Amino acid sequence: MRYPAHLSQITTALLLVTVLPAVADAQSTGLEDMVGARAGQGEMELQRRGYVNIRGEQGDDRAYTYWWNADRRQCVSIATMEGRYNSVQPTTPPDCRKPASLRPNPNYGGPPASRPRPDYDPDPAYGRAPTAPGGGQAGYPSGGPIVDGRNVELGLVCFGDGSKTGFASGTTWNWNHDRDRYESGNYTETRREVFDASLTIQTWPGGGRIRLPKSLIPPINSRGDQGWWDLRDVSVTPDTIRASYRLNGLNKPRLTIDRRSGRVTVEGMSNYGFRGTCDMIGHEPRRF
């Protein structure tokens, strides 16, 4: 059996990852301080550090770019949300259109990461919970983002599987007794659709909001605010976060987060839902 070229490339990469040590994590990318940087200024800084832009992809609520450093022999994937770098992750060479056999350079001894230019302006408080009153920068007086004058206590990004009711149409054949033959017809049916999705959640005392991907927003909805939907009946305990949000007059999904495992569940009407895992936005050593 013959396989498409891109499948063979992926298979080779997976075999190498299994047999060899974790290549992507074998050395530092030198970009650990770039999370929170503004994308435009960040690109110039990436080039200064020896990285070259290879390609990009557009997701539901974020864009992905892949950068290659020839000296390090390192490929990285950068996710951008709302104009800032949301995550910087090492990945395998094929993601940067390089041979899967390439391994990070163990003898790389380049200069340490630095920020010499005043126009390079990452946000050290990007996505983090407030630390102390008045301890942040301009626009972030409590060390974290502010929504309508309220300090965000917890910022989470959640990845998993979304589901909703979709429609499928096709052709069916039925026997016509009068004409003594089969005749074709069309049909439309509903079915459960499952897809990759990601959510962003922010909470503050007595409230919060959730950012939904387009795939989880039905055609008839109560109109969120630039993709954000207010959370209602927010309950926060040491182990669990519970809330709900109003998609429309009939569908008011319920949100449950297990703070010990990081698992999140969204349950709405019919097949509407989401299941995944959440992480705190930032560099905290624990989940949240």
N, C-alpha and C positions, 0 to 999 in steps of 0.2 A: 504493500500500500504506500502511495506517495503522499507526503505531507507538504503543505505550503511552506515556503522558505522561512516565513516569520515564525511558524510553529517550531520548526527545527531549531531556530536560533533561541527561542524561549526554552526549549527542552535542554539544549546544551547549557544554557545559563543555570538552570535549576540543578542539573547534575553537578556542575562545578561548585555550586553553593553547598550541595550535600557532601561532596567528597573533601573539599578544601575547608580550611577555617573560614570563619565569617569574614569574607573579603571586604565587604562594604564597611564593616566596623573595625577593620584592622588598624586604621590610623585616623587621626583627627582630620576633619575637612578644612580646618582653619577658618570656619565660618560660624562658629558657635555663637558669636556675639551679634550675628546679623538678624536674628528673629526680632521683629518689631521695626526694622528699618523701612523707610519709605522706598517704594520700588524703584522710582526713577533714580534717586541718589544711590540706592543699593547696587544697581547695575554697574555704575561707574566704579564702585568699591570692589565689586566682584572681579572686574577686569583688572583693576590695580593689583589684585591678589593672584592673578594668573589664570582666572577662569574665563572660558569662552562659551557663549550661548550656543547651544546645539539645536534645540527645538522647543516648542511649547504646545500645551493642550489646554482646552477650556472645559472646566467642570460646571456643575450646576451653580455653585456659589463661590467658586474660586478658580484661579488660573494656575497652571503648573508649567514651570520652565525647567529645562535640564541643562546643566552646565558641566563642562569638562575642563580639568586641570591636567595638562600634559606632564608637567613636572611631577605632580603627585600621582599621576595615573588614577585619578579619582573622579567619579561622576556623582553629582548631587542633584536632588530634586527639590525645588523650591516652590511652595504653595503661597500664592498671594491672595489676600482678601482685603477688600476696601482700601486698596492702595498701599498695603504694608505686607512685608514678609511674615506669614503666619507660621511657617515651619521650614526648616532646612534639614534634609535627610540624606545621608549617603545612600547610594544605590549601585546597581551593577553596571559594568561598562556597556552592555548592549542597550541600555536606556539612553546612552549618549552616542549610539551608533558606532560603538567600538567593539573589537573582538572580545568574546566572553572569556578568552584565556588570559586577558590582561589582569594583573594584580597590582594593588597599590604599591607604590615605591617605598620600600622599608628604609631606604637610605636618604629619603627626602629631609633636607635640613634647611629649608627656607626660613626667612625671617618670621617672627611671631606676628600674629594679627595685631593691627594697630589702626587707629583712627586719626590720621594726621591732618585731615582737611576739615575746616569748620563747617563746610556745607554738607558733610555726611552726618545725618541726623536721625539715628534710630531712636525709638521710643522705649526707654528702659521700663516703663510702667505698662507696656502694651499687654492688655488682656489680664492683668494681675489684679488680685484683690487689694483693697486699700491697706496700708501698713500703719499709718498714724495720721491723725488730723494735721493738715497743713504740711505734710511731709513730701509732697509730690512736686511736679513741675507745673508750668503754666498750662491751664486747661485740665490738669489732673491733680487738684490740690490735695487729694487724699491718697495719692500713690496709685490710683487705678482710674478706669474710665468713669465718667459721670453721665447719667441719663436723666434728663429733665431735672437737674439739680440733686439727684440721688446718687450716692456712692455705690458702685457695683461691688458687692462683697464676694461674689463668686462668678467666675467666667469659665464656661466649659465648652469644649468642642467634642461632638459625639459622631462616631462613624458606625454604620451598620446597614441593615436592610430595611427599606421602606416598602409599603404595600398599599394598594388602593384598588378600587373596582374599575376595570377597563372594559372596553367594548371590542368585540371581534365579529367580523362579517365574512361570509363565504358563500359557496354554492352548494346546494343540496339537490339530490335526485329523488323524485317521488313517482310512484307507479300510478298512471292514469288508466283506470279500468275502461272508461268510455272509449279512449283512443288506443287502448291496448299497447301502451308504450311508456317508457320513462320520460319524464319531463323535468327540466332543471328549474330551480328557483333560488332565490337569495334568502339569506337569513342573517340576523344580527343577534348576538348573545353577549351577556355580561360574564366577566371572568376576573379572577384575582391576578393582579400584576405585581411582581416582586422586582425590586431594582436596588442598586447601590444608592445610598443617600447619606447626607451628613447634616447635623443640626448644630446650631450655636445657642447656648443658653446663658443668660445672665440673671442673677438674683440679687435683691437688696431687701432690707427689712420691710416685710409686708407685701412684697411684690416681685416682679421680674418680667422677663420677656424671652421669647424664643424666635430664632431666625430659621425659617423653613426654606428648603430648596423648592424650585418651581414644580418639581414632580410631586410634591405633597400639598400643593395648593390647588383645590378644585376650581373649575370655571366659575361656579357661583360661590362667592366668598364674601366675608364681611370687610374686606379691604384692610390689610395690615399697613404698617408704616415702613415702606421700603424693604419689605420682606420680613419685618419684625411683627410679632403678635404678642399682645399683652398676656401675661400669665395671671390667672385668677385663683383665688382660694389657695394661695401659696402656704404650704406647711413645711417648715424646715426643722428636722431633729438631728441629733448626732449621727443617726444611721440612715435616714431616709429624707428625700425631698419629694413632695407631692404638689401637683398643681393641675390646672386645666386651662385651655384656651378656646376661644370661640371662632371656629372657621366660618360658620354660617348659622342660620337660625336652628338648624336641625343637628348639626355635627359639632359637638363640643368635646374634643378628645381629652383624655386624662393622661397626665404625665407622671411617671414614677421613676425615681433614681435611687438605686441602692448605693449609698456612699462607701460601703465597705468593698464591694466588688467593682464599682464603677458602671454597672449595668443599667441601662435606661430602657424603659418601655413606654410607648405611646399607643393608646387604644382609643379608637373612635368608632363611628358607625360603620356597619357593613365590613368591608375589608380594609378600611383605612387604619394604618398603624406604622410603627417603627420599632425596631429592636436593635440595640447596639451597645457600644462601650464608650464611656466619656473619659476625657482627661482634662485636667486643669490647664488653661491657656497660660503659658509662661514656663518657668524653669524650676517649679517646685519639685522636691524629691518625692513627695507623696501624691496620690491622686487628687484628693480634695477633702 
